[in-house]
Amino acid sequence: MIQLYTSTTPNGRKISIALEELGLAYQVERIDLQAEEQFTDAFLALNPNHKIPVLVDDGQAIWESGAILLHLGEKYDSAGTILPKDPTKRMEAIQYAFFQTGGVGPNLGRFGAAVRKEGDKNQEMIEIFGGEMDRLMGVLDRILADGDRDYLCGEYSIGDIMHFPWLRIAQNLGVDWITSRPRIVAWLDRIAERPAVERGMAVPE
Ligand SMILES: N[C@@H](CCC(=O)N[C@@H](CS)C(=O)NCC(=O)O)C(=O)O
């Protein structure tokens, strides 16, 4: 039995996309972050870091989206749909998943928080985190350009899934560090076309 504790935010959708890709049955437990349900004793017992997503698989609670995707890939992906079978590509996929948690995730999160507020100090934050996002998009652009890749490690993987829900929001906002890079736009559009991605992005309803 698999339970996904999630919310209508990008980190949770990484996991629903992967579960849909793998065709796994799962129960959605919606956590209302505005109502601070992530701070209840019951939720803190699952994740002391009070954040979604949490996956409970056969009684084991796993948190941190990258760790959850790796778990799903190792336990359930015999076909190599999200975790490549080829050892070199597999390691590359894991590398790009880590790159997302260390770079795009925190910087885009802080950029978004600054955009939602007003004032001079927030303008400064928008420039700092927007500047870093521009640099990170340049890195992803170079990776995709290397061998004219469709996906980060050459084939679709957890590396792409980790980035997609975050960058799709930024793309929809029309930020120039995405819209000015056709290779990044084409990559995001390619991922969006996958039926499992469409289904995963609609969780929770
Ligand atoms: N590094 C974590 C980040 C998770 C995260 O930031 N989750 C946000 C929603 S997208 C959250 O639950 N925030 C609630 C809080 O911080 O109290 C991961 O990749 O799983």
The ligand as an SDF file (V2000), in Angstrom:
LIG
                    3D

 20 19  0  0  0  0  0  0  0  0999 V2000
   13.6940   19.5970   -0.3090 N   0  0  0  0  0  0  0  0  0  0  0  0
   12.3010   19.2430   -0.1270 C   0  0  0  0  0  0  0  0  0  0  0  0
   11.4390   20.4850   -0.2370 C   0  0  0  0  0  0  0  0  0  0  0  0
   10.0020   20.2220    0.1260 C   0  0  0  0  0  0  0  0  0  0  0  0
    9.2130   21.5170    0.2670 C   0  0  0  0  0  0  0  0  0  0  0  0
    9.7870   22.6190    0.2670 O   0  0  0  0  0  0  0  0  0  0  0  0
    7.8880   21.4050    0.4200 N   0  0  0  0  0  0  0  0  0  0  0  0
    7.0400   22.5810    0.6430 C   0  0  0  0  0  0  0  0  0  0  0  0
    5.9080   22.6180   -0.3780 C   0  0  0  0  0  0  0  0  0  0  0  0
    6.4920   22.6160   -2.0660 S   0  0  0  0  0  0  0  0  0  0  0  0
    6.4010   22.4790    2.0270 C   0  0  0  0  0  0  0  0  0  0  0  0
    5.8830   21.4440    2.3790 O   0  0  0  0  0  0  0  0  0  0  0  0
    6.4340   23.5730    2.8200 N   0  0  0  0  0  0  0  0  0  0  0  0
    5.7890   23.6270    4.1000 C   0  0  0  0  0  0  0  0  0  0  0  0
    6.6770   24.1520    5.1950 C   0  0  0  0  0  0  0  0  0  0  0  0
    7.8550   24.4460    4.9580 O   0  0  0  0  0  0  0  0  0  0  0  0
    6.1920   24.3010    6.3260 O   0  0  0  0  0  0  0  0  0  0  0  0
   11.9090   18.1810   -1.1670 C   0  0  0  0  0  0  0  0  0  0  0  0
   12.4830   18.1960   -2.2640 O   0  0  0  0  0  0  0  0  0  0  0  0
   11.0560   17.3210   -0.8680 O   0  0  0  0  0  0  0  0  0  0  0  0
  1  2  1  0
  2  3  1  0
  2 18  1  0
  3  4  1  0
  4  5  1  0
  5  6  2  0
  5  7  1  0
  7  8  1  0
  8  9  1  0
  8 11  1  0
  9 10  1  0
 11 12  2  0
 11 13  1  0
 13 14  1  0
 14 15  1  0
 15 16  2  0
 15 17  1  0
 18 19  2  0
 18 20  1  0
M  END
$$$$
